[in-house]
């Protein structure tokens, strides 16, 4: 499961960086500017599902 988590977070961070959103990865969380939160949450939920994991980010 660790490998899946790493790949999910890598994909999320790569996508967010591609749309000029910088995040800080701390353990199992991403820190971002408040204005970017909706897109970060949507991106994490979308990419998690793409990896076949059934959970959600709040």
PDBQT receptor file of N, H, CA, C and O in Angstrom, charges set to zero:
ATOM      1  N   UNK A   1       0.824  -1.201   0.000  1.00  0.00    +0.000 N 
ATOM      2  CA  UNK A   1       0.000   0.000   0.000  1.00  0.00    +0.000 C 
ATOM      3  C   UNK A   1       0.866   1.261   0.000  1.00  0.00    +0.000 C 
ATOM      4  O   UNK A   1       0.472   2.289  -0.551  1.00  0.00    +0.000 OA
ATOM      5  N   UNK A   2       2.041   1.177   0.618  1.00  0.00    +0.000 N 
ATOM      6  H   UNK A   2       2.360   0.342   1.065  1.00  0.00    +0.000 HD
ATOM      7  CA  UNK A   2       2.931   2.334   0.653  1.00  0.00    +0.000 C 
ATOM      8  C   UNK A   2       3.284   2.795  -0.754  1.00  0.00    +0.000 C 
ATOM      9  O   UNK A   2       3.308   3.994  -1.029  1.00  0.00    +0.000 OA
ATOM     10  N   UNK A   3       3.557   1.854  -1.638  1.00  0.00    +0.000 N 
ATOM     11  H   UNK A   3       3.538   0.879  -1.414  1.00  0.00    +0.000 HD
ATOM     12  CA  UNK A   3       3.912   2.182  -3.022  1.00  0.00    +0.000 C 
ATOM     13  C   UNK A   3       2.768   2.912  -3.714  1.00  0.00    +0.000 C 
ATOM     14  O   UNK A   3       3.002   3.864  -4.459  1.00  0.00    +0.000 OA
ATOM     15  N   UNK A   4       1.544   2.479  -3.476  1.00  0.00    +0.000 N 
ATOM     16  H   UNK A   4       1.354   1.706  -2.870  1.00  0.00    +0.000 HD
ATOM     17  CA  UNK A   4       0.373   3.121  -4.080  1.00  0.00    +0.000 C 
ATOM     18  C   UNK A   4       0.239   4.548  -3.565  1.00  0.00    +0.000 C 
ATOM     19  O   UNK A   4      -0.025   5.467  -4.340  1.00  0.00    +0.000 OA
ATOM     20  N   UNK A   5       0.421   4.735  -2.263  1.00  0.00    +0.000 N 
ATOM     21  H   UNK A   5       0.636   3.988  -1.633  1.00  0.00    +0.000 HD
ATOM     22  CA  UNK A   5       0.320   6.076  -1.677  1.00  0.00    +0.000 C 
ATOM     23  C   UNK A   5       1.352   7.009  -2.281  1.00  0.00    +0.000 C 
ATOM     24  O   UNK A   5       1.041   8.152  -2.618  1.00  0.00    +0.000 OA
ATOM     25  N   UNK A   6       2.568   6.533  -2.419  1.00  0.00    +0.000 N 
ATOM     26  H   UNK A   6       2.821   5.605  -2.145  1.00  0.00    +0.000 HD
ATOM     27  CA  UNK A   6       3.628   7.359  -2.995  1.00  0.00    +0.000 C 
ATOM     28  C   UNK A   6       3.291   7.734  -4.434  1.00  0.00    +0.000 C 
ATOM     29  O   UNK A   6       3.486   8.883  -4.830  1.00  0.00    +0.000 OA
ATOM     30  N   UNK A   7       2.790   6.788  -5.222  1.00  0.00    +0.000 N 
ATOM     31  H   UNK A   7       2.631   5.855  -4.900  1.00  0.00    +0.000 HD
ATOM     32  CA  UNK A   7       2.447   7.083  -6.609  1.00  0.00    +0.000 C 
ATOM     33  C   UNK A   7       1.292   8.073  -6.704  1.00  0.00    +0.000 C 
ATOM     34  O   UNK A   7       1.303   8.962  -7.554  1.00  0.00    +0.000 OA
ATOM     35  N   UNK A   8       0.291   7.920  -5.828  1.00  0.00    +0.000 N 
ATOM     36  H   UNK A   8       0.282   7.197  -5.137  1.00  0.00    +0.000 HD
ATOM     37  CA  UNK A   8      -0.839   8.854  -5.812  1.00  0.00    +0.000 C 
ATOM     38  C   UNK A   8      -0.345  10.265  -5.516  1.00  0.00    +0.000 C 
ATOM     39  O   UNK A   8      -0.672  11.204  -6.242  1.00  0.00    +0.000 OA
ATOM     40  N   UNK A   9       0.433  10.414  -4.463  1.00  0.00    +0.000 N 
ATOM     41  H   UNK A   9       0.699   9.651  -3.874  1.00  0.00    +0.000 HD
ATOM     42  CA  UNK A   9       0.903  11.751  -4.088  1.00  0.00    +0.000 C 
ATOM     43  C   UNK A   9       1.823  12.324  -5.161  1.00  0.00    +0.000 C 
ATOM     44  O   UNK A   9       1.792  13.530  -5.409  1.00  0.00    +0.000 OA
ATOM     45  N   UNK A  10       2.629  11.502  -5.794  1.00  0.00    +0.000 N 
ATOM     46  H   UNK A  10       2.654  10.522  -5.593  1.00  0.00    +0.000 HD
ATOM     47  CA  UNK A  10       3.490  11.967  -6.884  1.00  0.00    +0.000 C 
ATOM     48  C   UNK A  10       2.643  12.490  -8.033  1.00  0.00    +0.000 C 
ATOM     49  O   UNK A  10       2.919  13.564  -8.566  1.00  0.00    +0.000 OA
ATOM     50  N   UNK A  11       1.613  11.744  -8.421  1.00  0.00    +0.000 N 
ATOM     51  H   UNK A  11       1.388  10.871  -7.989  1.00  0.00    +0.000 HD
ATOM     52  CA  UNK A  11       0.741  12.174  -9.518  1.00  0.00    +0.000 C 
ATOM     53  C   UNK A  11      -0.009  13.456  -9.170  1.00  0.00    +0.000 C 
ATOM     54  O   UNK A  11      -0.152  14.339 -10.016  1.00  0.00    +0.000 OA
ATOM     55  N   UNK A  12      -0.489  13.563  -7.928  1.00  0.00    +0.000 N 
ATOM     56  H   UNK A  12      -0.372  12.846  -7.241  1.00  0.00    +0.000 HD
ATOM     57  CA  UNK A  12      -1.204  14.766  -7.497  1.00  0.00    +0.000 C 
ATOM     58  C   UNK A  12      -0.275  15.973  -7.559  1.00  0.00    +0.000 C 
ATOM     59  O   UNK A  12      -0.643  17.010  -8.111  1.00  0.00    +0.000 OA
ATOM     60  N   UNK A  13       0.908  15.850  -7.008  1.00  0.00    +0.000 N 
ATOM     61  H   UNK A  13       1.208  15.008  -6.560  1.00  0.00    +0.000 HD
ATOM     62  CA  UNK A  13       1.848  16.974  -6.978  1.00  0.00    +0.000 C 
ATOM     63  C   UNK A  13       2.288  17.359  -8.384  1.00  0.00    +0.000 C 
ATOM     64  O   UNK A  13       2.385  18.547  -8.692  1.00  0.00    +0.000 OA
ATOM     65  N   UNK A  14       2.554  16.381  -9.241  1.00  0.00    +0.000 N 
ATOM     66  H   UNK A  14       2.475  15.416  -8.991  1.00  0.00    +0.000 HD
ATOM     67  CA  UNK A  14       2.930  16.684 -10.630  1.00  0.00    +0.000 C 
ATOM     68  C   UNK A  14       1.826  17.460 -11.328  1.00  0.00    +0.000 C 
ATOM     69  O   UNK A  14       2.104  18.451 -12.004  1.00  0.00    +0.000 OA
ATOM     70  N   UNK A  15       0.567  17.026 -11.176  1.00  0.00    +0.000 N 
ATOM     71  H   UNK A  15       0.341  16.221 -10.627  1.00  0.00    +0.000 HD
ATOM     72  CA  UNK A  15      -0.538  17.737 -11.826  1.00  0.00    +0.000 C 
ATOM     73  C   UNK A  15      -0.654  19.161 -11.279  1.00  0.00    +0.000 C 
ATOM     74  O   UNK A  15      -0.749  20.119 -12.048  1.00  0.00    +0.000 OA
ATOM     75  N   UNK A  16      -0.646  19.298  -9.955  1.00  0.00    +0.000 N 
ATOM     76  H   UNK A  16      -0.569  18.521  -9.331  1.00  0.00    +0.000 HD
ATOM     77  CA  UNK A  16      -0.799  20.633  -9.362  1.00  0.00    +0.000 C 
ATOM     78  C   UNK A  16       0.324  21.560  -9.793  1.00  0.00    +0.000 C 
ATOM     79  O   UNK A  16       0.085  22.737 -10.063  1.00  0.00    +0.000 OA
ATOM     80  N   UNK A  17       1.533  21.051  -9.860  1.00  0.00    +0.000 N 
ATOM     81  H   UNK A  17       1.727  20.095  -9.640  1.00  0.00    +0.000 HD
ATOM     82  CA  UNK A  17       2.649  21.873 -10.335  1.00  0.00    +0.000 C 
ATOM     83  C   UNK A  17       2.457  22.279 -11.789  1.00  0.00    +0.000 C 
ATOM     84  O   UNK A  17       2.851  23.376 -12.184  1.00  0.00    +0.000 OA
ATOM     85  N   UNK A  18       1.850  21.397 -12.592  1.00  0.00    +0.000 N 
ATOM     86  H   UNK A  18       1.530  20.505 -12.271  1.00  0.00    +0.000 HD
ATOM     87  CA  UNK A  18       1.636  21.711 -14.009  1.00  0.00    +0.000 C 
ATOM     88  C   UNK A  18       0.631  22.835 -14.215  1.00  0.00    +0.000 C 
ATOM     89  O   UNK A  18       0.615  23.478 -15.265  1.00  0.00    +0.000 OA
ATOM     90  N   UNK A  19      -0.221  23.073 -13.194  1.00  0.00    +0.000 N 
ATOM     91  H   UNK A  19      -0.208  22.551 -12.341  1.00  0.00    +0.000 HD
ATOM     92  CA  UNK A  19      -1.186  24.179 -13.270  1.00  0.00    +0.000 C 
ATOM     93  C   UNK A  19      -0.780  25.307 -12.310  1.00  0.00    +0.000 C 
ATOM     94  O   UNK A  19      -1.610  26.096 -11.860  1.00  0.00    +0.000 OA
ATOM     95  N   UNK A  20       0.521  25.353 -12.016  1.00  0.00    +0.000 N 
ATOM     96  H   UNK A  20       1.196  24.712 -12.382  1.00  0.00    +0.000 HD
ATOM     97  CA  UNK A  20       1.132  26.424 -11.213  1.00  0.00    +0.000 C 
ATOM     98  C   UNK A  20       0.594  26.530  -9.793  1.00  0.00    +0.000 C 
ATOM     99  O   UNK A  20       0.468  27.631  -9.256  1.00  0.00    +0.000 OA
ATOM    100  N   UNK A  21       0.280  25.401  -9.187  1.00  0.00    +0.000 N 
ATOM    101  H   UNK A  21       0.382  24.507  -9.623  1.00  0.00    +0.000 HD
ATOM    102  CA  UNK A  21      -0.074  25.377  -7.773  1.00  0.00    +0.000 C 
ATOM    103  C   UNK A  21       1.042  24.642  -7.049  1.00  0.00    +0.000 C 
ATOM    104  O   UNK A  21       1.330  23.479  -7.333  1.00  0.00    +0.000 OA
ATOM    105  N   UNK A  22       1.661  25.340  -6.114  1.00  0.00    +0.000 N 
ATOM    106  H   UNK A  22       1.427  26.285  -5.883  1.00  0.00    +0.000 HD
ATOM    107  CA  UNK A  22       2.735  24.754  -5.327  1.00  0.00    +0.000 C 
ATOM    108  C   UNK A  22       2.182  24.272  -3.997  1.00  0.00    +0.000 C 
ATOM    109  O   UNK A  22       1.449  24.993  -3.320  1.00  0.00    +0.000 OA
ATOM    110  N   UNK A  23       2.533  23.068  -3.634  1.00  0.00    +0.000 N 
ATOM    111  H   UNK A  23       3.128  22.483  -4.184  1.00  0.00    +0.000 HD
ATOM    112  CA  UNK A  23       2.076  22.494  -2.375  1.00  0.00    +0.000 C 
ATOM    113  C   UNK A  23       3.287  21.996  -1.599  1.00  0.00    +0.000 C 
ATOM    114  O   UNK A  23       4.360  21.773  -2.160  1.00  0.00    +0.000 OA
ATOM    115  N   UNK A  24       3.091  21.831  -0.316  1.00  0.00    +0.000 N 
ATOM    116  H   UNK A  24       2.220  22.013   0.140  1.00  0.00    +0.000 HD
ATOM    117  CA  UNK A  24       4.109  21.270   0.556  1.00  0.00    +0.000 C 
ATOM    118  C   UNK A  24       3.593  19.924   1.036  1.00  0.00    +0.000 C 
ATOM    119  O   UNK A  24       2.499  19.840   1.594  1.00  0.00    +0.000 OA
ATOM    120  N   UNK A  25       4.364  18.880   0.824  1.00  0.00    +0.000 N 
ATOM    121  H   UNK A  25       5.253  18.948   0.370  1.00  0.00    +0.000 HD
ATOM    122  CA  UNK A  25       3.978  17.512   1.206  1.00  0.00    +0.000 C 
ATOM    123  C   UNK A  25       4.518  17.232   2.603  1.00  0.00    +0.000 C 
ATOM    124  O   UNK A  25       5.731  17.204   2.811  1.00  0.00    +0.000 OA
ATOM    125  N   UNK A  26       3.619  17.025   3.555  1.00  0.00    +0.000 N 
ATOM    126  H   UNK A  26       2.634  17.047   3.386  1.00  0.00    +0.000 HD
ATOM    127  CA  UNK A  26       3.982  16.746   4.937  1.00  0.00    +0.000 C 
ATOM    128  C   UNK A  26       3.284  15.462   5.352  1.00  0.00    +0.000 C 
ATOM    129  O   UNK A  26       2.064  15.428   5.513  1.00  0.00    +0.000 OA
ATOM    130  N   UNK A  27       4.072  14.403   5.524  1.00  0.00    +0.000 N 
ATOM    131  H   UNK A  27       5.063  14.431   5.393  1.00  0.00    +0.000 HD
ATOM    132  CA  UNK A  27       3.554  13.076   5.854  1.00  0.00    +0.000 C 
ATOM    133  C   UNK A  27       2.502  12.668   4.825  1.00  0.00    +0.000 C 
ATOM    134  O   UNK A  27       2.844  12.457   3.661  1.00  0.00    +0.000 OA
ATOM    135  N   UNK A  28       1.241  12.552   5.217  1.00  0.00    +0.000 N 
ATOM    136  H   UNK A  28       0.964  12.723   6.162  1.00  0.00    +0.000 HD
ATOM    137  CA  UNK A  28       0.184  12.134   4.284  1.00  0.00    +0.000 C 
ATOM    138  C   UNK A  28      -0.715  13.286   3.872  1.00  0.00    +0.000 C 
ATOM    139  O   UNK A  28      -1.855  13.063   3.465  1.00  0.00    +0.000 OA
ATOM    140  N   UNK A  29      -0.227  14.504   3.969  1.00  0.00    +0.000 N 
ATOM    141  H   UNK A  29       0.699  14.685   4.300  1.00  0.00    +0.000 HD
ATOM    142  CA  UNK A  29      -1.067  15.678   3.691  1.00  0.00    +0.000 C 
ATOM    143  C   UNK A  29      -0.340  16.644   2.760  1.00  0.00    +0.000 C 
ATOM    144  O   UNK A  29       0.884  16.621   2.631  1.00  0.00    +0.000 OA
ATOM    145  N   UNK A  30      -1.133  17.485   2.123  1.00  0.00    +0.000 N 
ATOM    146  H   UNK A  30      -2.127  17.503   2.228  1.00  0.00    +0.000 HD
ATOM    147  CA  UNK A  30      -0.592  18.559   1.310  1.00  0.00    +0.000 C 
ATOM    148  C   UNK A  30      -1.013  19.887   1.919  1.00  0.00    +0.000 C 
ATOM    149  O   UNK A  30      -2.174  20.069   2.284  1.00  0.00    +0.000 OA
ATOM    150  N   UNK A  31      -0.076  20.805   2.026  1.00  0.00    +0.000 N 
ATOM    151  H   UNK A  31       0.867  20.657   1.729  1.00  0.00    +0.000 HD
ATOM    152  CA  UNK A  31      -0.376  22.156   2.484  1.00  0.00    +0.000 C 
ATOM    153  C   UNK A  31      -0.391  23.054   1.257  1.00  0.00    +0.000 C 
ATOM    154  O   UNK A  31       0.484  22.980   0.394  1.00  0.00    +0.000 OA
ATOM    155  N   UNK A  32      -1.412  23.909   1.205  1.00  0.00    +0.000 N 
ATOM    156  H   UNK A  32      -2.123  23.970   1.906  1.00  0.00    +0.000 HD
ATOM    157  CA  UNK A  32      -1.545  24.818   0.058  1.00  0.00    +0.000 C 
ATOM    158  C   UNK A  32      -2.150  26.126   0.532  1.00  0.00    +0.000 C 
ATOM    159  O   UNK A  32      -2.584  26.257   1.677  1.00  0.00    +0.000 OA
ATOM    160  N   UNK A  33      -2.167  27.088  -0.375  1.00  0.00    +0.000 N 
ATOM    161  H   UNK A  33      -1.814  26.982  -1.305  1.00  0.00    +0.000 HD
ATOM    162  CA  UNK A  33      -2.842  28.347  -0.081  1.00  0.00    +0.000 C 
ATOM    163  C   UNK A  33      -4.344  28.093  -0.040  1.00  0.00    +0.000 C 
ATOM    164  O   UNK A  33      -4.860  27.246  -0.769  1.00  0.00    +0.000 OA
ATOM    165  N   UNK A  34      -5.033  28.825   0.811  1.00  0.00    +0.000 N 
ATOM    166  H   UNK A  34      -4.614  29.513   1.403  1.00  0.00    +0.000 HD
ATOM    167  CA  UNK A  34      -6.478  28.649   0.978  1.00  0.00    +0.000 C 
ATOM    168  C   UNK A  34      -7.219  28.784  -0.358  1.00  0.00    +0.000 C 
ATOM    169  O   UNK A  34      -8.171  28.049  -0.622  1.00  0.00    +0.000 OA
ATOM    170  N   UNK A  35      -6.783  29.716  -1.188  1.00  0.00    +0.000 N 
ATOM    171  H   UNK A  35      -6.009  30.313  -0.974  1.00  0.00    +0.000 HD
ATOM    172  CA  UNK A  35      -7.455  29.931  -2.481  1.00  0.00    +0.000 C 
ATOM    173  C   UNK A  35      -7.347  28.710  -3.403  1.00  0.00    +0.000 C 
ATOM    174  O   UNK A  35      -8.179  28.534  -4.293  1.00  0.00    +0.000 OA
ATOM    175  N   UNK A  36      -6.336  27.876  -3.198  1.00  0.00    +0.000 N 
ATOM    176  H   UNK A  36      -5.660  28.020  -2.475  1.00  0.00    +0.000 HD
ATOM    177  CA  UNK A  36      -6.120  26.700  -4.038  1.00  0.00    +0.000 C 
ATOM    178  C   UNK A  36      -6.780  25.438  -3.498  1.00  0.00    +0.000 C 
ATOM    179  O   UNK A  36      -6.791  24.408  -4.172  1.00  0.00    +0.000 OA
ATOM    180  N   UNK A  37      -7.327  25.508  -2.299  1.00  0.00    +0.000 N 
ATOM    181  H   UNK A  37      -7.319  26.345  -1.751  1.00  0.00    +0.000 HD
ATOM    182  CA  UNK A  37      -7.866  24.315  -1.638  1.00  0.00    +0.000 C 
ATOM    183  C   UNK A  37      -8.901  23.562  -2.474  1.00  0.00    +0.000 C 
ATOM    184  O   UNK A  37      -8.796  22.340  -2.578  1.00  0.00    +0.000 OA
ATOM    185  N   UNK A  38      -9.901  24.225  -3.078  1.00  0.00    +0.000 N 
ATOM    186  H   UNK A  38      -9.986  25.217  -2.994  1.00  0.00    +0.000 HD
ATOM    187  CA  UNK A  38     -10.890  23.456  -3.852  1.00  0.00    +0.000 C 
ATOM    188  C   UNK A  38     -10.264  22.623  -4.977  1.00  0.00    +0.000 C 
ATOM    189  O   UNK A  38     -10.649  21.472  -5.181  1.00  0.00    +0.000 OA
ATOM    190  N   UNK A  39      -9.315  23.190  -5.695  1.00  0.00    +0.000 N 
ATOM    191  H   UNK A  39      -9.002  24.125  -5.529  1.00  0.00    +0.000 HD
ATOM    192  CA  UNK A  39      -8.678  22.453  -6.788  1.00  0.00    +0.000 C 
ATOM    193  C   UNK A  39      -7.785  21.337  -6.256  1.00  0.00    +0.000 C 
ATOM    194  O   UNK A  39      -7.711  20.263  -6.854  1.00  0.00    +0.000 OA
ATOM    195  N   UNK A  40      -7.115  21.579  -5.149  1.00  0.00    +0.000 N 
ATOM    196  H   UNK A  40      -7.175  22.451  -4.663  1.00  0.00    +0.000 HD
ATOM    197  CA  UNK A  40      -6.264  20.541  -4.554  1.00  0.00    +0.000 C 
ATOM    198  C   UNK A  40      -7.125  19.362  -4.109  1.00  0.00    +0.000 C 
ATOM    199  O   UNK A  40      -6.777  18.211  -4.373  1.00  0.00    +0.000 OA
ATOM    200  N   UNK A  41      -8.233  19.630  -3.444  1.00  0.00    +0.000 N 
ATOM    201  H   UNK A  41      -8.516  20.564  -3.229  1.00  0.00    +0.000 HD
ATOM    202  CA  UNK A  41      -9.136  18.562  -2.984  1.00  0.00    +0.000 C 
ATOM    203  C   UNK A  41      -9.697  17.797  -4.176  1.00  0.00    +0.000 C 
ATOM    204  O   UNK A  41      -9.704  16.566  -4.173  1.00  0.00    +0.000 OA
ATOM    205  N   UNK A  42     -10.167  18.515  -5.196  1.00  0.00    +0.000 N 
ATOM    206  H   UNK A  42     -10.161  19.515  -5.198  1.00  0.00    +0.000 HD
ATOM    207  CA  UNK A  42     -10.724  17.859  -6.386  1.00  0.00    +0.000 C 
ATOM    208  C   UNK A  42      -9.677  16.989  -7.068  1.00  0.00    +0.000 C 
ATOM    209  O   UNK A  42      -9.964  15.866  -7.483  1.00  0.00    +0.000 OA
ATOM    210  N   UNK A  43      -8.473  17.511  -7.180  1.00  0.00    +0.000 N 
ATOM    211  H   UNK A  43      -8.241  18.424  -6.843  1.00  0.00    +0.000 HD
ATOM    212  CA  UNK A  43      -7.385  16.770  -7.824  1.00  0.00    +0.000 C 
ATOM    213  C   UNK A  43      -7.047  15.509  -7.044  1.00  0.00    +0.000 C 
ATOM    214  O   UNK A  43      -6.888  14.437  -7.628  1.00  0.00    +0.000 OA
ATOM    215  N   UNK A  44      -6.936  15.634  -5.730  1.00  0.00    +0.000 N 
ATOM    216  H   UNK A  44      -7.064  16.505  -5.255  1.00  0.00    +0.000 HD
ATOM    217  CA  UNK A  44      -6.619  14.455  -4.918  1.00  0.00    +0.000 C 
ATOM    218  C   UNK A  44      -7.716  13.399  -5.040  1.00  0.00    +0.000 C 
ATOM    219  O   UNK A  44      -7.415  12.218  -5.210  1.00  0.00    +0.000 OA
ATOM    220  N   UNK A  45      -8.974  13.805  -4.957  1.00  0.00    +0.000 N 
ATOM    221  H   UNK A  45      -9.218  14.765  -4.819  1.00  0.00    +0.000 HD
ATOM    222  CA  UNK A  45     -10.065  12.840  -5.062  1.00  0.00    +0.000 C 
ATOM    223  C   UNK A  45     -10.087  12.160  -6.434  1.00  0.00    +0.000 C 
ATOM    224  O   UNK A  45     -10.320  10.954  -6.524  1.00  0.00    +0.000 OA
ATOM    225  N   UNK A  46      -9.847  12.923  -7.492  1.00  0.00    +0.000 N 
ATOM    226  H   UNK A  46      -9.658  13.902  -7.419  1.00  0.00    +0.000 HD
ATOM    227  CA  UNK A  46      -9.844  12.365  -8.848  1.00  0.00    +0.000 C 
ATOM    228  C   UNK A  46      -8.707  11.365  -9.035  1.00  0.00    +0.000 C 
ATOM    229  O   UNK A  46      -8.921  10.268  -9.550  1.00  0.00    +0.000 OA
ATOM    230  N   UNK A  47      -7.516  11.738  -8.623  1.00  0.00    +0.000 N 
ATOM    231  H   UNK A  47      -7.343  12.630  -8.205  1.00  0.00    +0.000 HD
ATOM    232  CA  UNK A  47      -6.360  10.872  -8.836  1.00  0.00    +0.000 C 
ATOM    233  C   UNK A  47      -6.424   9.644  -7.941  1.00  0.00    +0.000 C 
ATOM    234  O   UNK A  47      -6.002   8.564  -8.355  1.00  0.00    +0.000 OA
ATOM    235  N   UNK A  48      -6.940   9.782  -6.733  1.00  0.00    +0.000 N 
ATOM    236  H   UNK A  48      -7.283  10.659  -6.397  1.00  0.00    +0.000 HD
ATOM    237  CA  UNK A  48      -7.124   8.616  -5.857  1.00  0.00    +0.000 C 
ATOM    238  C   UNK A  48      -8.016   7.590  -6.547  1.00  0.00    +0.000 C 
ATOM    239  O   UNK A  48      -7.706   6.399  -6.550  1.00  0.00    +0.000 OA
ATOM    240  N   UNK A  49      -9.125   8.047  -7.132  1.00  0.00    +0.000 N 
ATOM    241  H   UNK A  49      -9.378   9.014  -7.130  1.00  0.00    +0.000 HD
ATOM    242  CA  UNK A  49     -10.028   7.122  -7.836  1.00  0.00    +0.000 C 
ATOM    243  C   UNK A  49      -9.359   6.505  -9.056  1.00  0.00    +0.000 C 
ATOM    244  O   UNK A  49      -9.575   5.330  -9.351  1.00  0.00    +0.000 OA
ATOM    245  N   UNK A  50      -8.545   7.287  -9.772  1.00  0.00    +0.000 N 
ATOM    246  H   UNK A  50      -8.370   8.242  -9.533  1.00  0.00    +0.000 HD
ATOM    247  CA  UNK A  50      -7.820   6.748 -10.930  1.00  0.00    +0.000 C 
ATOM    248  C   UNK A  50      -6.906   5.598 -10.531  1.00  0.00    +0.000 C 
ATOM    249  O   UNK A  50      -6.616   4.721 -11.346  1.00  0.00    +0.000 OA
ATOM    250  N   UNK A  51      -6.457   5.598  -9.293  1.00  0.00    +0.000 N 
ATOM    251  H   UNK A  51      -6.693   6.310  -8.632  1.00  0.00    +0.000 HD
ATOM    252  CA  UNK A  51      -5.596   4.529  -8.789  1.00  0.00    +0.000 C 
ATOM    253  C   UNK A  51      -6.397   3.398  -8.162  1.00  0.00    +0.000 C 
ATOM    254  O   UNK A  51      -5.826   2.445  -7.631  1.00  0.00    +0.000 OA
ATOM    255  N   UNK A  52      -7.723   3.503  -8.222  1.00  0.00    +0.000 N 
ATOM    256  H   UNK A  52      -8.188   4.276  -8.653  1.00  0.00    +0.000 HD
ATOM    257  CA  UNK A  52      -8.572   2.432  -7.711  1.00  0.00    +0.000 C 
ATOM    258  C   UNK A  52      -8.744   2.385  -6.204  1.00  0.00    +0.000 C 
ATOM    259  O   UNK A  52      -9.156   1.364  -5.652  1.00  0.00    +0.000 OA
ATOM    260  N   UNK A  53      -8.431   3.483  -5.541  1.00  0.00    +0.000 N 
ATOM    261  H   UNK A  53      -8.097   4.312  -5.989  1.00  0.00    +0.000 HD
ATOM    262  CA  UNK A  53      -8.579   3.548  -4.085  1.00  0.00    +0.000 C 
ATOM    263  C   UNK A  53      -9.911   4.226  -3.775  1.00  0.00    +0.000 C 
ATOM    264  O   UNK A  53     -10.193   5.304  -4.299  1.00  0.00    +0.000 OA
ATOM    265  N   UNK A  54     -10.721   3.612  -2.941  1.00  0.00    +0.000 N 
ATOM    266  H   UNK A  54     -10.492   2.736  -2.515  1.00  0.00    +0.000 HD
ATOM    267  CA  UNK A  54     -12.046   4.129  -2.611  1.00  0.00    +0.000 C 
ATOM    268  C   UNK A  54     -11.990   4.892  -1.292  1.00  0.00    +0.000 C 
ATOM    269  O   UNK A  54     -12.243   4.325  -0.230  1.00  0.00    +0.000 OA
ATOM    270  N   UNK A  55     -11.656   6.180  -1.363  1.00  0.00    +0.000 N 
ATOM    271  H   UNK A  55     -11.451   6.641  -2.227  1.00  0.00    +0.000 HD
ATOM    272  CA  UNK A  55     -11.637   7.071  -0.214  1.00  0.00    +0.000 C 
ATOM    273  C   UNK A  55     -11.836   8.477  -0.743  1.00  0.00    +0.000 C 
ATOM    274  O   UNK A  55     -11.954   8.666  -1.954  1.00  0.00    +0.000 OA
ATOM    275  N   UNK A  56     -11.875   9.465   0.133  1.00  0.00    +0.000 N 
ATOM    276  H   UNK A  56     -11.779   9.312   1.116  1.00  0.00    +0.000 HD
ATOM    277  CA  UNK A  56     -12.014  10.843  -0.337  1.00  0.00    +0.000 C 
ATOM    278  C   UNK A  56     -11.268  11.796   0.588  1.00  0.00    +0.000 C 
ATOM    279  O   UNK A  56     -11.012  11.490   1.752  1.00  0.00    +0.000 OA
ATOM    280  N   UNK A  57     -10.930  12.948   0.046  1.00  0.00    +0.000 N 
ATOM    281  H   UNK A  57     -11.138  13.197  -0.900  1.00  0.00    +0.000 HD
ATOM    282  CA  UNK A  57     -10.252  14.003   0.758  1.00  0.00    +0.000 C 
ATOM    283  C   UNK A  57     -11.300  15.037   1.113  1.00  0.00    +0.000 C 
ATOM    284  O   UNK A  57     -12.209  15.305   0.329  1.00  0.00    +0.000 OA
ATOM    285  N   UNK A  58     -11.171  15.620   2.304  1.00  0.00    +0.000 N 
ATOM    286  H   UNK A  58     -10.432  15.402   2.942  1.00  0.00    +0.000 HD
ATOM    287  CA  UNK A  58     -12.129  16.653   2.744  1.00  0.00    +0.000 C 
ATOM    288  C   UNK A  58     -11.461  17.993   2.837  1.00  0.00    +0.000 C 
ATOM    289  O   UNK A  58     -12.105  18.981   3.190  1.00  0.00    +0.000 OA
TER     290      UNK A  58
